Amino acid sequence: MHYRTEIDGLRALAVLPVIAYHAGFAGFSGGFVGVDIFFVISGYLISSILLDELQNQQFSLFSFYERRIRRILPALFLVLSFTAALAWWLLLPHELAAFGRSLMAVVVFASNLLFWKESDYFATEAEYIPLLHTWSLAVEEQYYVIFPLLLAFLWKFGRKAIYLSLGLLAVIGLATAEYLWRVDAGANFYLLPSRFWELLTGALAAVYLKNHQPTTGWLTQLLSLTGVALILGSIFLLDNSLPFPSRYALLPTIGAALIILFATPNNLAGQILSLKPLVFVGLISYSAYLWHQPLLVFARMQPYLEPSLELMAAMAFSSLLLAWFSWRFVERPFRQRQRFTRKQIFIFAAVASLCFLGLGYRFAQTNSVV
């Protein structure tokens, strides 16, 4: 697949509202929908790569998970190291024990399950959980345990079977979300069954673009701008009083899909999203997402600092600076196969994961030790 600057611009449109929402900036009442946009982007990008590999008969689960490790773990482990050091220094014993449990859950990509049981994402207490934002990483990785195998299986039956199967699953997922928010709002927010349809929306966009070239003309212009409008409307008009995800999640999800499908360098939406500042933020968006929550949380915890708008703005800006550092010196090098072989990557992942599990277990025992 070819690189699209407008997709990085869309990433920026996802991460900046999330940071603004968590920082408590006025006007971003629906900033949490940035995660839903990320799910659609992820579903599109990874499905596009898998479809190319299946078409060229190069599909390999080892290669797939190697790419996931290179993409996800190096920056994540850097942020976890920083966060663990601050947690050990600043947190009270019971807080450190809770942090230890979350650290272990993050490493095995089960933090969404832990936070489902322990935390309400929209409660005030959530502002003091350094790793709360990792729930979305857990959802993605749980999805990617299943999806590559499903897509490889469906590939044997042709494009129509892929469309029908993924489309049906997406409808089931949305219906699950509509049911589950009435029964268990926490499970609905955190767990895969009510989220996978957003990733599948991106996957369906990838299947469509695999066989259709983006077109030009007034309809494409209209649809891509509609996508931008849906996302902006979601960010500024939705709020946490609404059940989510639910039918309201269609706004950012369909908006992101319309941009993926119809924004090109030849129309206004694509040109706006390809502006260099947005593309730059999009490039560092994963690291920015990782950094922002711990910085905001530990800033709020300082007894000698008022959690003012100025302080939160400084932390938000600092997250972008640290994100550039992570992207430049951690993310990019680890993606280069000439620098780190597959064997080295898997060894790194295993050893580092065991270290964090051990550290998390030690922290989790704090109450029983002190």
C-alpha positions as a printed NumPy array, in Angstrom:
array([[  0.   ,   0.   ,   0.   ],
       [  1.19 ,   3.522,  -0.718],
       [  1.706,   6.193,   1.914],
       [ -1.155,   8.681,   2.299],
       [ -0.432,  11.95 ,   4.071],
       [ -4.138,  12.526,   4.672],
       [ -4.228,   9.441,   6.914],
       [ -1.573,  10.969,   9.139],
       [ -3.651,  14.128,   9.181],
       [ -6.607,  12.026,  10.284],
       [ -4.444,  10.574,  13.059],
       [ -3.785,  14.119,  14.246],
       [ -7.527,  14.76 ,  14.191],
       [ -7.865,  11.751,  16.48 ],
       [ -5.08 ,  12.277,  19.003],
       [ -5.35 ,  16.022,  19.632],
       [ -8.996,  15.898,  20.856],
       [ -8.158,  12.944,  23.13 ],
       [ -5.337,  14.925,  24.741],
       [ -7.547,  18.016,  25.008],
       [-10.371,  15.995,  26.566],
       [ -8.12 ,  14.361,  29.163],
       [ -6.507,  17.732,  29.923],
       [ -9.97 ,  19.139,  30.647],
       [ -9.938,  21.832,  27.975],
       [-13.329,  23.441,  27.468],
       [-15.102,  22.732,  24.201],
       [-13.76 ,  19.2  ,  23.685],
       [-16.611,  17.394,  25.402],
       [-16.501,  14.587,  22.849],
       [-12.738,  14.368,  22.529],
       [-12.838,  10.741,  23.665],
       [-14.104,   9.797,  20.172],
       [-10.513,  10.095,  18.997],
       [-10.076,   6.491,  20.112],
       [-12.901,   5.397,  17.808],
       [-11.181,   7.194,  14.925],
       [ -7.939,   5.405,  15.767],
       [ -9.758,   2.059,  15.652],
       [-11.003,   2.775,  12.127],
       [ -7.547,   3.901,  10.965],
       [ -5.921,   0.829,  12.462],
       [ -8.457,  -1.482,  10.872],
       [ -7.869,   0.149,   7.492],
       [ -4.062,   0.2  ,   7.566],
       [ -3.478,  -3.286,   8.889],
       [ -6.154,  -4.822,   6.672],
       [ -4.567,  -3.144,   3.643],
       [ -1.214,  -4.719,   4.457],
       [ -2.766,  -8.132,   5.066],
       [ -4.714,  -7.974,   1.803],
       [ -1.535,  -7.142,  -0.11 ],
       [  0.235, -10.087,   1.493],
       [ -2.628, -12.469,   0.788],
       [ -2.777, -11.346,  -2.82 ],
       [  0.978, -11.862,  -3.22 ],
       [  0.891, -15.15 ,  -1.274],
       [  3.206, -13.724,   1.374],
       [  0.897, -13.9  ,   4.387],
       [  2.673, -14.976,   7.59 ],
       [  1.504, -14.755,  11.18 ],
       [  5.125, -14.467,  12.346],
       [  5.629, -11.474,  10.083],
       [  2.366,  -9.946,  11.23 ],
       [  3.201, -10.197,  14.921],
       [  6.74 ,  -9.05 ,  14.305],
       [  5.318,  -5.861,  12.788],
       [  2.975,  -5.434,  15.733],
       [  5.849,  -5.784,  18.202],
       [  7.974,  -3.287,  16.3  ],
       [  5.082,  -0.849,  16.105],
       [  3.652,  -1.143,  19.615],
       [  6.116,  -2.368,  22.209],
       [  9.279,  -0.21 ,  22.048],
       [  7.493,   3.104,  22.634],
       [  5.088,   1.476,  25.088],
       [  7.938,   0.036,  27.158],
       [  9.699,   3.394,  27.212],
       [  6.584,   5.08 ,  28.599],
       [  6.009,   2.253,  31.072],
       [  9.585,   2.642,  32.36 ],
       [  9.095,   6.359,  32.888],
       [  5.675,   5.872,  34.479],
       [  6.848,   3.089,  36.786],
       [  9.731,   5.222,  38.042],
       [  7.41 ,   8.127,  38.839],
       [  4.852,   5.802,  40.401],
       [  7.468,   4.286,  42.739],
       [  8.578,   7.77 ,  43.737],
       [  5.232,   9.539,  44.098],
       [  2.442,   7.092,  44.883],
       [  1.169,   5.983,  48.257],
       [  1.302,   2.234,  49.001],
       [ -2.297,   1.495,  48.022],
       [ -1.908,   3.613,  44.887],
       [  1.318,   1.827,  43.969],
       [ -0.381,  -1.534,  44.435],
       [ -3.161,  -0.494,  42.039],
       [ -0.555,   0.768,  39.597],
       [  1.256,  -2.576,  39.811],
       [ -1.894,  -4.427,  38.854],
       [ -2.428,  -2.131,  35.891],
       [  1.212,  -2.517,  34.822],
       [  0.873,  -6.294,  34.68 ],
       [ -2.413,  -5.992,  32.808],
       [ -0.905,  -3.625,  30.225],
       [  1.953,  -6.014,  29.437],
       [ -0.422,  -8.885,  28.653],
       [ -2.865,  -6.547,  26.841],
       [ -5.644,  -7.109,  29.33 ],
       [ -5.851,  -3.647,  30.89 ],
       [ -9.325,  -3.131,  29.438],
       [-10.501,  -6.116,  31.493],
       [ -8.908,  -4.734,  34.651],
       [-10.318,  -1.236,  34.198],
       [-13.741,  -2.65 ,  33.383],
       [-13.749,  -4.162,  36.869],
       [-12.059,  -1.291,  38.701],
       [-12.647,   2.043,  36.945],
       [-15.293,   4.16 ,  35.293],
       [-13.607,   5.918,  32.364],
       [-15.792,   8.99 ,  32.77 ],
       [-15.522,   9.254,  36.571],
       [-13.393,  11.891,  38.269],
       [-11.174,   9.148,  39.72 ],
       [-10.081,   8.24 ,  36.196],
       [ -8.038,  11.445,  36.123],
       [ -5.65 ,   9.776,  38.598],
       [ -5.007,   6.474,  36.803],
       [ -1.712,   6.766,  34.874],
       [ -2.278,   3.814,  32.539],
       [ -6.028,   4.101,  31.991],
       [ -5.578,   5.   ,  28.323],
       [ -3.949,   1.652,  27.557],
       [ -7.377,   0.001,  27.499],
       [ -7.607,   0.823,  23.801],
       [ -4.286,  -0.925,  23.061],
       [ -5.646,  -4.024,  24.762],
       [ -8.799,  -3.938,  22.632],
       [ -6.749,  -3.653,  19.442],
       [ -4.363,  -6.475,  20.28 ],
       [ -7.211,  -8.762,  21.325],
       [ -8.821,  -8.038,  17.966],
       [ -5.595,  -8.816,  16.117],
       [ -5.321, -12.226,  17.72 ],
       [ -8.371, -13.22 ,  15.688],
       [ -8.628, -10.963,  12.656],
       [ -5.602, -12.053,  10.543],
       [ -6.733, -15.671,  10.695],
       [-10.314, -14.702,   9.86 ],
       [ -9.248, -12.62 ,   6.876],
       [ -6.923, -15.369,   5.595],
       [ -9.802, -17.841,   5.832],
       [-12.27 , -15.553,   4.051],
       [ -9.73 , -14.762,   1.321],
       [-10.198, -18.282,  -0.028],
       [-13.837, -17.528,  -0.819],
       [-13.349, -14.253,  -2.655],
       [-14.082, -10.581,  -2.196],
       [-17.848, -10.983,  -1.917],
       [-17.48 , -13.365,   1.016],
       [-15.158, -10.88 ,   2.742],
       [-17.618,  -8.02 ,   2.26 ],
       [-20.609, -10.004,   3.483],
       [-18.84 , -11.607,   6.441],
       [-17.124,  -8.472,   7.726],
       [-20.232,  -6.396,   7.096],
       [-22.424,  -8.834,   9.003],
       [-19.942,  -8.957,  11.895],
       [-19.821,  -5.156,  12.003],
       [-23.619,  -4.96 ,  12.234],
       [-23.562,  -7.558,  15.015],
       [-20.898,  -5.55 ,  16.848],
       [-22.892,  -2.333,  16.651],
       [-26.021,  -4.156,  17.812],
       [-23.999,  -5.572,  20.718],
       [-22.951,  -2.058,  21.734],
       [-26.546,  -0.833,  21.523],
       [-27.639,  -3.68 ,  23.789],
       [-24.701,  -3.688,  26.187],
       [-24.785,  -0.034,  27.21 ],
       [-28.223,  -0.699,  28.639],
       [-26.963,  -3.694,  30.63 ],
       [-23.357,  -2.969,  31.586],
       [-22.018,   0.433,  30.528],
       [-18.503,  -0.389,  31.73 ],
       [-18.26 ,  -3.588,  29.722],
       [-19.717,  -1.768,  26.738],
       [-17.033,   0.901,  26.886],
       [-13.98 ,  -1.235,  27.596],
       [-14.514,  -4.632,  26.013],
       [-13.921,  -5.961,  22.515],
       [-17.449,  -7.236,  21.706],
       [-18.824,  -3.688,  21.466],
       [-15.704,  -2.206,  19.828],
       [-14.582,  -4.581,  17.072],
       [-17.117,  -3.203,  14.605],
       [-15.144,   0.062,  14.504],
       [-11.997,  -1.802,  13.468],
       [-14.053,  -3.752,  10.951],
       [-15.304,  -0.482,   9.459],
       [-11.703,   0.35 ,   8.617],
       [-11.175,  -3.174,   7.288],
       [-14.167,  -2.821,   4.963],
       [-12.719,   0.454,   3.665],
       [ -9.46 ,  -1.386,   2.936],
       [-11.303,  -4.117,   1.024],
       [-13.125,  -1.508,  -1.043],
       [ -9.989,   0.486,  -1.889],
       [ -8.164,  -2.709,  -2.792],
       [-10.35 ,  -2.923,  -5.88 ],
       [-11.347,   0.696,  -6.489],
       [ -9.195,   3.699,  -7.174],
       [-10.171,   6.942,  -5.388],
       [-12.234,   9.072,  -7.73 ],
       [-12.411,  12.814,  -8.259],
       [-15.364,  15.106,  -8.672],
       [-17.987,  16.913,  -6.649],
       [-19.342,  13.761,  -4.968],
       [-15.935,  12.762,  -3.656],
       [-15.401,  16.323,  -2.472],
       [-18.755,  16.299,  -0.686],
       [-18.293,  12.901,   0.946],
       [-14.792,  13.646,   2.226],
       [-15.892,  16.99 ,   3.685],
       [-18.89 ,  15.255,   5.23 ],
       [-16.426,  12.939,   6.936],
       [-14.541,  15.895,   8.397],
       [-17.819,  17.481,   9.533],
       [-18.97 ,  14.273,  11.244],
       [-15.708,  14.014,  13.174],
       [-15.678,  17.668,  14.209],
       [-19.324,  17.448,  15.205],
       [-18.547,  14.394,  17.338],
       [-15.656,  16.14 ,  19.082],
       [-17.509,  19.328,  19.903],
       [-21.131,  18.175,  20.312],
       [-21.04 ,  14.75 ,  21.972],
       [-20.348,  14.389,  25.688],
       [-20.044,  11.725,  28.36 ],
       [-23.731,  11.926,  29.263],
       [-24.508,   9.915,  26.126],
       [-24.192,   6.108,  26.055],
       [-20.945,   5.203,  24.336],
       [-20.187,   3.351,  22.181],
       [-23.649,   3.168,  20.705],
       [-25.324,   4.526,  17.595],
       [-23.638,   7.833,  18.478],
       [-20.298,   6.207,  17.705],
       [-21.408,   5.993,  14.087],
       [-20.643,   9.707,  13.741],
       [-16.841,   9.558,  14.223],
       [-16.609,   6.045,  12.789],
       [-18.417,   6.804,   9.538],
       [-16.642,  10.159,   9.413],
       [-13.244,   8.469,   9.564],
       [-14.298,   5.905,   6.947],
       [-15.476,   8.636,   4.561],
       [-12.134,  10.411,   4.881],
       [-10.224,   7.175,   4.255],
       [-12.363,   6.383,   1.228],
       [-12.666,   9.781,  -0.405],
       [-10.054,  12.264,   0.878],
       [ -7.289,  12.664,  -1.707],
       [ -4.605,  15.249,  -2.534],
       [ -7.001,  16.502,  -5.218],
       [ -9.816,  17.619,  -2.916],
       [-10.149,  20.067,  -0.053],
       [-10.425,  17.539,   2.767],
       [ -7.296,  15.737,   1.616],
       [ -5.393,  18.988,   1.213],
       [ -6.337,  20.172,   4.696],
       [ -5.389,  16.872,   6.293],
       [ -2.095,  16.88 ,   4.361],
       [ -0.949,  20.151,   5.908],
       [  2.53 ,  19.639,   7.331],
       [  1.685,  20.415,  10.986],
       [ -1.15 ,  17.878,  10.96 ],
       [  0.959,  15.257,   9.2  ],
       [  3.747,  15.75 ,  11.741],
       [  1.364,  15.305,  14.669],
       [ -0.053,  12.257,  12.918],
       [  3.403,  10.71 ,  12.619],
       [  4.007,  11.043,  16.365],
       [  0.389,  10.357,  17.352],
       [  0.969,   6.896,  18.835],
       [  3.702,   8.126,  21.148],
       [  1.679,  11.243,  21.966],
       [ -1.222,   9.025,  22.981],
       [  1.073,   6.982,  25.228],
       [  2.705,   9.963,  26.931],
       [ -0.195,  12.311,  27.575],
       [ -2.121,  10.406,  30.257],
       [  0.798,   9.733,  32.665],
       [  1.97 ,  13.345,  32.379],
       [ -1.491,  14.739,  33.089],
       [ -2.096,  12.327,  35.97 ],
       [  1.185,  12.935,  37.782],
       [  0.824,  16.688,  37.319],
       [ -2.602,  16.541,  38.976],
       [ -1.14 ,  14.553,  41.873],
       [  1.422,  17.172,  42.857],
       [  0.415,  18.666,  46.233],
       [  2.257,  21.921,  45.572],
       [  0.808,  22.583,  42.134],
       [ -2.69 ,  23.706,  41.285],
       [ -4.027,  21.63 ,  38.351],
       [ -4.653,  24.807,  36.393],
       [ -5.407,  25.175,  32.724],
       [ -1.856,  26.454,  32.225],
       [ -0.349,  23.371,  33.877],
       [ -2.504,  21.01 ,  31.849],
       [ -1.581,  22.871,  28.651],
       [  2.095,  22.55 ,  29.554],
       [  1.683,  18.804,  30.092],
       [ -0.194,  18.423,  26.811],
       [  2.565,  20.267,  24.972],
       [  5.205,  18.206,  26.801],
       [  3.506,  15.032,  25.62 ],
       [  4.028,  16.163,  22.029],
       [  7.687,  16.935,  22.681],
       [  8.265,  13.554,  24.303],
       [  6.301,  11.943,  21.485],
       [  8.721,  13.399,  18.951],
       [ 11.618,  11.993,  20.974],
       [  9.974,   8.546,  21.141],
       [  9.15 ,   8.564,  17.445],
       [ 12.597,   9.741,  16.374],
       [ 14.777,   7.642,  18.653],
       [ 12.634,   4.627,  19.548],
       [  9.782,   3.984,  17.116],
       [ 11.685,   4.573,  13.891],
       [ 14.856,   2.602,  14.781],
       [ 12.923,  -0.43 ,  15.98 ],
       [ 10.982,  -0.588,  12.721],
       [ 14.201,  -0.915,  10.712],
       [ 14.931,  -4.577,  10.054],
       [ 18.542,  -3.856,   9.202],
       [ 19.068,  -2.615,  12.765],
       [ 17.065,  -5.217,  14.67 ],
       [ 16.451,  -8.715,  13.37 ],
       [ 13.255, -10.681,  13.931],
       [ 15.   , -12.847,  16.533],
       [ 16.21 ,  -9.8  ,  18.432],
       [ 12.753,  -8.257,  18.358],
       [ 11.061, -11.352,  19.795],
       [ 13.737, -11.756,  22.473],
       [ 13.403,  -8.082,  23.378],
       [  9.63 ,  -8.41 ,  23.662],
       [  9.817, -11.523,  25.84 ],
       [ 12.526, -10.294,  28.21 ],
       [ 11.094,  -6.809,  28.639],
       [  7.597,  -8.178,  29.196],
       [  8.836, -10.516,  31.924],
       [ 10.675,  -7.641,  33.599],
       [  7.57 ,  -5.461,  33.649],
       [  5.438,  -8.343,  34.886],
       [  7.88 ,  -8.89 ,  37.73 ],
       [  7.977,  -5.204,  38.567],
       [  4.2  ,  -4.96 ,  38.433],
       [  3.867,  -7.96 ,  40.738],
       [  6.313,  -6.39 ,  43.192],
       [  4.35 ,  -3.141,  43.192],
       [  1.057,  -5.003,  43.569],
       [  2.371,  -6.583,  46.791],
       [  3.125,  -3.189,  48.312],
       [  0.192,  -3.217,  50.731],
       [  1.135,  -6.618,  52.076],
       [  4.808,  -5.664,  52.455],
       [  4.511,  -2.198,  54.043]])
